Amino acid sequence: MFSRVIVRCALAAGLVAAAPAPQQYGSSSDSGSGTAESTGFSTAYLPGYNDADASFVNPNPTAGPLASTFGPGSQISAVATAPPTGTIPNIDLSAPPRRSSDVTGATSHGPFSGSATTTGAANGPATLAASVGTLPPNPTATYYNTDGIPQNPLPAPYTPDGGLGTNGSQPRYMVNSDFDFESITLGLYQEWIELDLFNNGLAIFSDDDFAEAGLTAEHRSLIQFMANQESGHATLLTNMLGETAPPQCTYNYPYTTVREWLDFNQVLTRWGESGVWGFINHLDSREVGQLLAQSIATEARQQMSFRQMSGLFPMPVWFETGIPQSWAWTYLAPYISTCPENTTRLAWQNFPALHVVNNPNINRLSANDTTNYEVTGYRTSDPGISTIPSDESCQNLNVTGYGCEPGVTRNKTEPLSFPGREVVFEWETPGLKVGPNNSYVTSTTAGDPKYVAWVAQLNLTYTPLTITGPNRGSTFQPASEVYEGDPTVNGTMFVALTDEYLDLSPFNLSMINPHVRALGIYQAG
């Protein structure tokens, strides 16, 4: 099927070989492994649990009457209390204010019209080289424990030697380099759009619209709470940046239905989360990284929730993906319409867009019936069209393995994608204006594209790109695995066209940037 042998880059062969093989209990994901997915979970064979019978469980529990009286709870010991107001210095400390207020209605949205007053990414006093060169492994990274006990004296009781920021220094929760500043500023741009996006759907769609998509008032309340979370995240990142932290902008969204909005939410939170995993361990400020991790863990839960509301399997991967900052900015920028004057600009690159022509549509009963460009627009993360004929749709279909109603989890009898599936691409030429006020310009230093790079979980997998026309080509979805039983390509993931095959891993993935011709999103599962 493949015109060339797939070339693949994982972590390290030694790591894979040393890891224990996973137990095969069943299969429940959205991306196929060559055959249709099971719609159930078989417990007929669980290695290590022969003749387990849970004898402590009553096989025929007696059902009693259900609760029928509702009202004030039982009386227990309590005292009257209220949030602190700041009236007693150093003791009664009031909560810090949020930078943004709660949104109560739709804000202004739409495309930008006009001319940019500033163009291009932010630049420093000078650029020292065309790209960052490669180096051998860190010569001081030699620690290896062969006997399972501490190798060095303990600085204090119960305190193993080593670690960063563990010497008792007072933490400073501020960015500590240009790298930190640009990374957290990008994160703040992301938090602002999430705050607006979640509120926007709640404001423009009616209760009946949500009900048609299978969502109740409790679902809407959850989404409102997630919007409130974003106001806290935006405040946190603002405080770590200081006075030049960018404000909220105006956005141009690609949806007209609740399901399209949910789909866009799960894609946007996917690149938002992955964008942070890609840089968080490179930050100079470990303190900033600590707080950022505590906020991005919340975003991971948001992404899973939107997948559940979209009728997708909630977490079809064993590991989440990290991507470079320029990738996250490339995905985000096209959806920002305008920003206020003098908003802090970003130094990250905007790559040309890579469009997956036959990207699987999550709204279809059979994803194989997805037509070319069955999306709401012409931006890389635009959601699949939900207004398809009802007899071709998985919506409002209460059939196990086929429906896509909101739920804790949904299995797919017919997966959204599968290894060996032909994937068709079109890509844009560099030099297009994107982002707030059309003030950023797409660029690339790569030569003619030769490979498709599949960036998912811990792996960077390459397949050959077959050119079929001007800025058009195709490849076949790879069958690589992270570990045995975990297909690499699954969930909402990232694809790039490159001019070279580079042996990279999650910690140095940004080294691929000079070789990226275009970037896109693939809905594998």
N, C-alpha and C positions, 0 to 999 in steps of 0.2 A: 504493500500500500504506500509506503514511503519512498520518495524518490531518492533519498539518501538515508543513511543511518542517523538516527537521532543522537545528538551529542548532548550530554547532560552534566550539570555541575551541581553537586549536593554539598553537604558540609565537608566531610572527609570520610574516605572509605573506611578508615580505622574506626571512626565513631559508629558508623552504621553497622560494621561487623561486630563491634563489642556490645551493642545494645541487644537485650533479650527480644526474641520474636514475640509479637503481640498474640494474645489468644484470640481465636476466631469464634466469636459468639453469635454473630449475625451481622446484618448490613442494614444501615439506615442512613442514607445520604441522598443528595440530589444529583450527584454526578455519577454516571454509570461506570462500571468496571468491565465492560464488555458484554454484560448480560443485564436483563431487566432487574431492577431492585426488588427485593422482597418487601411486601407491605406489612409483614408481621415480624415478631421477635421470637425465635425458636429457642426453647430451653431444653430441647431433647438431649443435647450433649454439651455439658459444661465441664471442661477438663478440671480435675481436682475436686469435683463435687459429686462423686458417685453416690447414688442412693440418698441424696439430701431430700428430706421430706417435710421440713418445717413443722414438726409435730406440735409445736407450741401454739399454732394457729388453729382457732375453732373453724372447721370447714363449713359449718352451718350456723353462722352467728344469728342470734335472735334480734330481729329488727324491732326497735321500740318506737314509740310515737315521736314524730319530729317536733322541733320547737314551734310553738304557735303564738307565744306572747313575746312582744318586743318592746323595749322601752329603756329607762335608765338602768344602768348596771347595778350589781349588788354593792352595798356600802362597805368600803374598806377604809383602813386608816390612811389619811392624807392630810396635807396642809395646803392652804391657798398659796399659789406662787405665780410669778409673772416673769417675762424676760427682763434682764437688767436694763436700767435706764441711764446709767452713767452718773448717778447723783453722788456716789461715794467714791472719791478718787482711789485708784489702784485696787479697789475691791469690787464695787458694783459697776463692772465694765459693760457698756452697751455694745451690741454687735456692730462690726464695721459696716458702713453703707455699701450697697451694691452700686456698680457704675450705671447699670441700666434699670429702668423701672419695668413693672409688669406691663405687657402689651395688652390692650383691650380691644383692638380692632385692626383691620387690614392696613398695612403701611403702603407707601407708594412703590410700585414695581413697574418694570418694563425695560425695554432696550435703551441704550444710550444713543442720543442723537446730538451731534456737535463735533467739535474738534478738540483733541487733547492739547493741553498747554505744556505738558511734559511727556516725553516718550522714552521708553526703555527702562530696564532694571536699575536699581540703585547701584552706584559705583563708589569705591573708596578712592584714596589719593592716587593709587597706582595698582596695576595688575602685574604680578611678578612672573607669571608663567602661563602658557596656554592651557596647561592641565596639571594636575597633581601627579607626580611620578610614583612608580611602584618601588617598594623597599622590601627587604627580607623580613622575616619575623623579628619581633622585638627581642634583642639579645638578653634582656633581663627577665623575660617571661619563661622561666625555667622550672618553676615550682612543680613538684610531683610527689604525691604522698604514697609511699609503698607499704606502710604498716598500719595506717588508719588512726594514728595518734598525732597530736600537735608536734611539729618539727622544730619550733622555736619557743623561747621563753614567753610566758603569758604576761602582757603588760599589767594585768590586774586579774583578780579572781574571776573565773568564768568568762574570760575575755581572750579569745585566740588572737595571736599576732596577725597584723595585716589590716586590710580594709582602708577605705578612704573616708575622711571626715570623722574618724573615730578617736582622735587624740584629745578630745575635750574642748576644741575650739568652738566659740560661739557661732552658730549658723548665721549666714547672711543670705536671705532669700531674694537675691537680685541677680539678674543676668551678669556674667562676668567676662564676656568677650563679644566681639562682633558676631561670631558663630552663634553664641547663645541668643544675642539680641535678634538676629534675623530669623532664627528658628522659632523663638517664642512669639515674635511678631506674626509670623506665618500662622502659628497656632491660634493667635487671637483673631486673625481674619477668619479662620475656620469656626471658632466659637461664635463669632458674631452672625455668620450666615446660618448656623444651626439654630440659634436663638430666634432669628427672624423666620426661618423656614418652618419650624414646628408651629409657631404662632400663626403663620400665614395660612396653613391648611385649616387650622381650627377656626380661623376668622372667615374664610371665603366659602367653605363647604357647610351645608346645612346638616342638621341632625338626620334628616332623611337620606342625605348623600352618604353619611357615615353608616347608617343602618343598611343601605343597599350594599355596602362593602363588607357587611357583617360585623361592624364595630358598634359598640354600645356607649352609653354615657361613661361607663367605667374606663373603657379604652381611651376616650377623649380626655378623661381626667389624668390618666397615666401620661399621655402625650403632653398635656399642660404641665405636669410635674417635670417632665424631661426638659421642657422649655425653661422652667425655673432653674433647673440644674445648670443650664447654659449661662444664665445670668450670673450665677456664682462662678462658673469657670472663667467667664470673660472678666469678671472683677479680679480674680486671682492672677490671671496673666497680665492684666493691666498693672497691678501692683508690683509685679516682678520686673516690668519693663520701665516704669516711671512715666515722666511727663510726655514723652513722645509716642506713647501707646496709641495705635490708630483707633478711631471711633467706628461705630457701626456704619455700614454703607447701604446702598440700595441695590436690589437684586432682580434678576430676570429669570424666572422659573419656567420649566418645560412641561408642566402638567395641566390637565383640565379635569381630571377625575380624582377621587380619593385613592383608588388603587395606583394610579400613576404617581400621585404624591408619596404614597408609602414606598413604592419602588425607588423613587428618587431619593427618599430619606435613607433607605438601606444602602444604596450605592454611595451617597455622600458621606455617611458616617463610616463606611468601610475605608474610603481613602483618608478620611480625617483621622481615624484611629491608626491606620497603617503608617500615615505620615509621621506620627509621633514616635511609634516604635522604631522607625528608621533612624531617628537622630537622638533619642533620649539618652542613650549611653555614650554619646559623643560630647555631651554638654560639658563645658568647663565647670559650671556651677552644679555640684552634686545636690545642693539644697534645692535648687530650682527643679532638677530632675526628680527629686523625691515628691514634691508637691504635684508636679505634672503627671507623674505615674498615678497618683491618687485621684486625679481628675479623669485621665484617659481610661482608667479601669471602669469608670461610670459610662463612658462613651461606648465601650465594648458591650455593655449591657443594653444600651440604647440600640445599637446595630442589631443585636440579636432580637430585641423586641420588635423592631420594624420587619425583620424577616418573618417572625411569627405572625404578625398582623397581615403579611403578604401571602401567607399560606406556604412558606418555604420551610425546609428543615432548618432549625435554628442555628446549628453550629456544625457544618459538614466537614470541618477540618480539625486536625489534631493540634496545629500551631497557627497562630495568626501571623500575617505577613508584615514586614517592615519595608518601606519604600523611601527613597531620598526626598529631600524637601522640594527639589525642582519638579519632581513628579506630582506631589500633592498640589503644588501651586499651578501646574499645568492643568490638572483636573478642575481646580476651584475657580481659577480666574475667569473663564468664559461665562460664569453665572453671576459675576459682579457687574452691575450696570454702571453705577457712579459712586464716587466717594467724595466726602467734603473736601474743600480746598485745603491744601497743605497736609493732607493725610500722609503719614509715614509710608514710604514706598519700600518695596522688597528687592533684594539683590538676587533672588533665585531666577533660574532660567524658565522660559515658557517654550516647551517643545511643540512642534507641529502635531495636529490631532491625527490619531489613527482610528479609523472607523471600522468596527466589525460589522460587515454588511449583513451577515446572517446571524447576528447575536440572538440567542434563544430568548423568546418572549415568555416571561413567567406567567402570563395570563392565558396561555393556550393549553387546551386539553392535551395536545401533542405538540411538544416544542419542535418536533421535526417539520411541522407545517408552517413554521415561522417564515414569512416572506422577507425578501430583501428590504432592508431599511424599515423594518416594522417598529419604528420608534417615533417619539413625538416630535423630534426635531433633528438638527444636524450638529449636535455637540456630543462629545464622546460618552458622557454619562446620562444622556437623555433616557427616560424610562421607556419600556415597551408599551405600545398602544393597548389600552384596555377595552376600547370600543370595537371589539371584533364580534362576528356573529355568535349568538348564544350557543349554537350547536357545535362551535369550535372552541368554546371558552371553558376553562376550569372553574369559573366563578359560579357561586350559588349551586355547586354540584356536590351533593353530599354522598359521594362514592369514594370509599377508601382506596387510596392509591392514585386517584385521578382528580379529586377536588382540590381547590386552593383557598378554601375559606380560612379565616383567621383561626389559629389554634396553637396549643402548646407545641405541637410538632406535626409535620405532615411528611409522609413518605411518598415517593414517586415510583409508581409501577413502571412508567416510562420516564427515564431521566431527562433533565434539561439538555445535557450533553453527554458525550461518551468518548473514550479513546478511539482514535481513527476517524472521528468526524472531520469533514473538510470545513475549514474556517476561511472565509473570504474577507479580504481587507481592501480598503481604499485609504489613502493618506494625503494630507494637505501639503502644499509647498510651504517652505518657511517664508517669513516676512509679513504674515497677517497680523493685524492689530486685534488684541484681545484685552480682556480685563477691565478694571474700572476706567471709565472715560476713554476706552479704547487706547490706553496709554502705554500698554506693553506690547512687545513685538515677538512673535514666535521665531525661534532660531535653532540651528543645529550645526555642529561641526562634523557630523558623520558623513561618510561617503555613501555610495549606492547601497541600499539595504540588501542583505544576504540571508539574514536569519530572523526568526521570530523568537523573542525571549519571553518565556512564560515565568512570571515571578509570582510564586505562591508558596505559602508556609515557609519552610527552611530552604527551599530549592530554587535554583535558577536553571531552567531547562530550555534548551535550544532545539528548534526544528528548522529545516531549510525552508526558505521562502521561494516560491515559484512565481516569477513575474508573469502576469497575464495581460498586461497593458500598461499605459502610462499611469503611474501612481496607483497601481492595482496589482494584487497578487493573492496567493493562497498558500495554506499549509494544512497539516493534519494534526488534530489534537493529540498530544503525546500520552503515553501510557505509563509514564514514570511514577515512582512511588517515593515518599519520604522515608518511611520504614515499611516493611512488609505489611500489606493490608491497608495502607493509607495512600490513596491516589493523590499525587501532588496537585493536579488541576481539579479544583472543586470550589464551590461557593462563588462569591463575587471577587474577581481577581484581576491581575494586571498583565498587560501584554505590551511589548515594545518591538519595534523593528531596529535591528542593529547591523552595522557593517562588518563586525567581527564577532567571533566567539571568544569571550573572556571568562576565565576560570575565577569566579567571584563567589562570595558567600554573604550572609546577612549583614555582617559587620562592615564590609567594605563595598557594598553594592553601589554606592555613589560613584565608584570608579568607572562604571559603565556609561556615565552621562556623556562623555565626549563621543561615544559611538552610537548614541541613540538617534535614530532618524525620525521616529514618531512614537506617540504614546496613546494607549487606549485602555478600555475596560472590557472584560469578558465575563458574561454571566454564565459560568460553568455549571452552577448548581444553586 
